Amino acid sequence: MYLKGLTASEARSLGLTALIFSIFLVGYDYTAFSVALPSIQKTFQVDITTTMWLVNAYALAFGVSVISCGRLADMLGRRRTFFIGATLFSVFSLLGGFSLNIWMLMGCRVMLSIGGAMMWPSVIGMTYHLLDSKRAGIAGGLLMLGCGVANSLGPIIGGILTDTLGWRWILFLNLPLTLVAMLICWKLVISDLPSAPGEHVDLTGLLFLSLALLALLLGLDLSVDVGFVNNRTLLLFLGFVLFLSAFVWLDYRSSGEPLIPVDVVKNKRFFAEGVATLLVSVAFIAALMFVPQFLSKVWKFTAIQSGIALLPMMIMFGATSFLSGHLYERFGAKLLSCFGALFMWAGMLVLSKLSVQVEPFIFTPGMGLMGIGMGLFYPTITTAAILILRYDRASLAAAIIYMFQIIGGAIGLGLNTTIVALAPDLATGISRAFLMNAHLALLGMVVSVFFINGRGKGSS
């Protein structure tokens, strides 16, 4: 259903723009909202722990639902799932902007997050569908470019809106932006019919998988405060094992199609790509969370200076993501993912040298190396994961890989926090934690060398 006067090529380009913009919206909302927490705390007269749960609840809801939403997108149609998710995203952004108390806002953020979790894998699947397999690498690069721009501009836009119009306008702005993306997608993105319209959603499997992921992510989140060896943390991890076992037992013995199909579970290369993603994501989340801590508490940077200091990493991430899309078909998944992990290893090594005595000039190259590594690794691994599975598994593949990234980030946050807490001072703790992160990124490169397919496309 192309707009009048547009060629197929022009319509495809505009459709891609709308899809990348949708990815930007989901990433922007998360990063922009985080800077508004102090203002929200003042508005509702609540403590910082309560306001932090606005971020935690969003992340948990997204992480718990993204795999199920990816599967739903493949089963029901990605375009249809995108519109459902975008509607949730819009409606609860509007309601959240009119929140009367912190609990109404938190409920809206959870529902908004579920809408985002429906949009994310749907958009990725539609993007790869719009471009043929020969240009799949470009699709991955464009998607990660959208993420990089969102991560860079989100805190800046959120800060400007919070300081001028108020934090509620971060949510209000979501409504017109999402409606524009929906309109363009409705006009330009052709409806995709599900490959097996007779398939039914396994609600029991969905419930137990969601409970398993919720227990795991809550346990990892709690480990940041009380450590891994704690009764509550261990109980949540035990719950994860039990719920996951129940999911496997019930889902793969049902008469219908499993929530995560057998061909996905048995694909060793796909699993290896997930493991590599988990390992390098430890370094990514560490740079994102602990570098600002070091800058503000050791080098006495202001909050704005600390935020700006992340820009070299985010800018290089976006620029390299776009470049890696063009390099994918020439050099393949193995080489790009290996170099991506290698650059992240080098970036973490440089950042591990940070201390009170070190001159600030060493900081920028380390962040730049991290950004280059992320820009090479994440688009490549996403493209390789999607191409290694059947076409009708694209959204599920994207969702599972993103889930590995979330879990890796959560594990990294817990491990880094524990190492920092046990150190004699903050600078020493961050240095030791970053050295560990470098080794994990190097291990991710080893996984890439031995298990990731050279061209990103092949048999399991």
N, C-alpha and C positions, 0 to 999 in steps of 0.2 A: 504494500500500500504506500507507494512513494508519493511525495508531494509533487504537484504539477510543476513542470519546468526543470526538474532535477533529473540528471542522468543516473543510471544505476550506481556508477562510481561515486558520484557526489552524494547520493543518498546513503551509500555505505559509509562514507567518510563522516557524514553528519551523525549517522547512527552510532558509529564508534565513539564519536565525541560525546554523545549523550551517555553511553555506557561508561566511559572513563570518568565522566563527570559524576555519575552515580557512585562509582567507587570512591571518588574524591569526597562525596557527601558523607559516606559512612565513616571514613577516616577523619574527616574534618570535625564532625560532630563530637567524636571521642576526645580529640586533642584540644579542641576549642573549649569544651566544657570543663576540662580539668583546671584551667586557669581561673575559672569563676568560683571555685569552691569557697575561698575566703568571703566573697561577697554573699554567697548563698548562706553561709554560716551566720553572717550578720543579719540577713533578712529574716531567718527563721529562729534565730537565737538558740542554736544548737551547738554541741561541741564538735571538735574536729574529727573525732572518731566516727560520729554519725554521718558527717558530710563525706568522709572518705568512702563510706559504703555506697554513695552515689556512683563512684567509679568502680568499686568492687562488684556491686550488683550488676552493673552494665556488662562488665567483662565476664562475669560468671554466666549470665543469661546468654550472652553471645557464644561463649565457648561451649556451653551445654547443648545449645540448639543448632549450631552451625552444621554438624554432620547430618542430623535429621533433615534439616532444611535443604542441604545439598542433594540428599536422596529424593526428597519430595520434588525438587526442581527437575530431576531427571525423569521421575515417574509422571508428574502432572503437566510438565512443560515449563521451560525456564522463563519464557515471557510471561506466562500466567502467574507463576510463583513470584516473579519480580514485581508485578503490579500489586499482588496481595501484600508483599513485604513493604513496598513503597507506600501503600495506603496506610498500613500500620505505622510506618515511620512518620508520615505526615500528620496523621490524626493525633498520635500521642506526643508529637513535638508541640502541637498547638495546645493540647490539654496540659502538658507539662509547663508551658509558658504561663498558664493561668493557675498554677498550683497554689493551693491555700496553705499547705503545710509541707514539711519535709517528707512525710510518708506518701502523700499524693504524688510529689515529684519523683520519689524513688520508684513507685509503682509505674509511673509513666516512662521512666528511664528503662525499666526492665522490659516493658512492652515495645518500646522504641528499639531496644537492642534486638529483640526477636525479629522485628521488622528488618533491621539491618542484616541479621543473620540469614534471612530469606533473600535479601537483595544480593548479598556478597557472592555466593556460589552461582546464583542465577546469572548475574552480570558477567562473571568469568566464563561460564559456559556459552553465553550468547556472543561474547567477544571472539572466542575461538571459532564459533560457528560462522561469524561474519567473514572471517579471513580463512582462506583455504589452508590446508596442512603445510604447504610450502612456506607460508608466512606466519606459522604458529609462533615462532620466536618473537616476531614483531608484536603479536598480541600480548605475550607475556611482558615484554618490555613496556608497552603502553600502559598496561594495568599497574605495574609497579611504579611507573612514572606518576600516575594519578595518586598512588599511596604516598610517594615521596613528597609531592607538592602539598598534599593534605597535612602530612606531618610537619612540614616547614611552615605553612601558612596558618594552620589551625590555631596554635597558641597566640599568634599575632592578631588574627581576626577576632578571636575570643576575647583577648585583652582589650582591644579597641572598643568592641561592643559593650563589654562589662563596664569600662570606665566612662563611656558616653551615654548609651541608651539604657544600660542595665543588663544583667545576666540573662533575663528572660528573653531578650532579643536574639540570643544564640539559638534558642529553640524556635522562636517565631520565624527566623530566617530560613529554617529548614523547609517550611511549608511551600513558599513560592519556588524555591530552588528544586525541590523534589517534584513539584507539579510540572515544571518545565521539562525535567528529565523524562517524566512519564509521558508527556505529550509527544516529545520527539521520538521516544521508543515506540509509542503506539502507532505513529505515522510511518516510521522508517524501518523498524525491526520486524521482520516477517515472523509470524507465529510459528513456533516449532511444536509439532505434534509429538506426544510421548511415544517412545518406541514400543511400549507394551501397555496400551491403554487399559487393558483388563487387570493389571496388577493392582493389588490393594495394599494400603499402608498397614504395616504390622504395628498396631498400637501398643501391644504388649512389649515387643522388642524396643520400640521407641521409648517407652516409659523406663525400662530397666537400663537402657543405654544412657538416657538422660540422668538417671539417678547415679549411675556409675561415674559419669563425667563430673557431676555436681560434687560427689564425695571426693573425687581426686583433686579437683580444683580448690575446693574448700580446705582440704588437707594441706595442699601446697601453699595456699594463702595463709593459713594458720601457722605453718612452719616458720614464716617470716618473723612472727612475734614470739613463739614459744619453742621453736626448734623442731627438728624432725623426730627426736626421741622424747616424745611427750604422749601421755595417755590419750588425749583428745585427738592429736594428729594421727597416732597409730590406729585409733578407732575409725577415723575417717578413711584411712588407707585400707583397713580391713573391709569397710563398707564398699569401697571401690572394687576390691577383689570379688566380694560376694555378689554384688549387683552385676558386675561384668560376667561372672560365671553363670548367673541366672539368665543374662541376656543371650550368651552363647548357647546355653542349654535349650532355651525356649525358641529362640529365633531360628536356629538351624534345624530344628525338628518340626517346625510348623509346615503346613501344606503349601503356604504361599511363598512368595519371593522374600528372602531375608532382607532386613534393612540394609545391611552391608553384604552385597552378593559374594558368593563363594569365590568367584574368579578374582575379586579384589583382594580378599583375605589371603589367597594362596599366591598372589603375585609377589615374589621375593624382591624383585627390583623396585617395585612400588614401595614396599615396606622399607627397603634400604634408603630410598629417597626421603621417606618420612624421618628415619633415624638421623640422617645427615642434617635435615632441617632442624630437628630438635637440638642437636649438638651446637650448631652455629648460632641458634637463637638465644642460647645462654649468653653469648658475647653481646648480641644486639641489645637485649634488655638491660644488661649491665651498663653498657655505655649510656643508654637512655636514662637510667634511673640514678646511677652513682656518679657520673661525671658532674652533673649539676650540684650534687651534694658536696663533692670535693671543691668545686669552684667557689661555692658560697661560704663554706665553713673553713676552708684552708686558705684559699687565695682571697677571700672576702669579696667575691663578686656580688653585685646586686642581682635580684631575681631577673630583671630584664637582661642584664649582661650574661647571666647563666643560660637564659633561653636563646639568646643570639649566638652564644658559643656553640650551640648544637647545629647551627645552620650549615657549617662546612660538611658535616656528615650527611645531613638531609639533602643538601644541594647536589653533592656528589652521588648520593643514592639515586635521586631522580634522573640526573644526567646520564649516569652509567646504565641505569635501567633501560632508558631509551636506546642507548648504543648497543647494549647486549642483545636487544631484540633483533638487530640487524646482523649481529655476529653469530647468532645461534645456528643458522643454517650452514654457515661456512665452517665453524669450528666444532659444533656439536655440544651436547649437554655435559659430557665428561670433562672436557677441557675447561669450559667456562665455570662449571660448579667447583672444580678443583682450584682454579685461580681465585674465584670468589672467596672460598674458605681460606685460602692462603693469604689474601689481602686482609681478611678479618683477623687472622692470626698475627700478622705483622702490625696491624693497628692496635690490637690489644697489648702486644709486647711494648710498643712505644708508650701507650697510655699507662702501662704498669710502672714506668719510670717516674711518673708524677710524684712529687713530694714538695715539702715546704721550700727546699733549697733549689729545686729545678726551675729554670726560667720558663715563663709561659709560652715561649715560641715553640716548644716541643709539643704543645697540646694540639695545635691545628693540623700538623701532618698526621698525627695519630687518628684524629677524627676523619680526616680526608681519606685515609687508607680504609677505615671502617666503612665509610660511605661507598667507596669503589667496590669493596668486597660484597656488601649487601646488594648493590646494583647488579653485580655479575651473578650472584648466587640465587637470589629469590625469584627473579623472572625465569631463570633457566630451570630451576628445580620445579617450579609450577608447570611450565610448559612440558618438561620431560614426564612429569607425573600424569598429566592429562593425555599425552600422546601414547603412553604405554598401555593405557586401558582402552576399552571399547568407547566409541563416540558417545553412546548413551550413558556413560559413567562420568562425563566431564565435570559436571557440577559437584558430584560426590567426591571425585578425586581432588578438586580444588578445596573442598571443605575439609577433607581429611588432612591434607597437607597443612592447611591453616591451623587445624587443631594441633598438629605436631608442633607448630610454631608457638601456639599459646602455651602448651604444656612445657616446652623447652624454656620459654620465658619465665613461667611460674617456678620451675625447678631452679633456674638460674638466679631468680630473685631470692629464693630461700637459701641456696648455697652461698651466694655472695653476702647476704645479710649475716649469716652465721659466721663466715670468715671475718667479716669486718667487726662483728661484735666481740670476737675472741682476741682480736689484735690489741696491742697496747694503745694505739691511737688510730684515728680515722684514716690518715694518709697511709700508714703502714698496712692497715686492713684492706683498703682499696687496692693498693699495689699487689698484695698477695692474691686477692680475689681476681684481679685482672690477669695475673700470671696463670691462674688456673683456667680462666676463660680462654686464654690463648691456646693452651694445650687441648681444650675441648674442641676449639675451632680446627685445630690441626687434625684431631681425630675425625672430625667431619670431612676433612679433605681425604683422609685415608679411606673412609667409607665410599666417597665419590670415586676414587681411583679404582676400587675393586668391584663396585656393584652398580654404578650408574652407567647406563648405556651410552656409548659414544655419540650417537646421533639423536638421542632422546626418544627414539622410536624403535621398538623392537619387541621381541617376544619376551615373555617372562621366564 
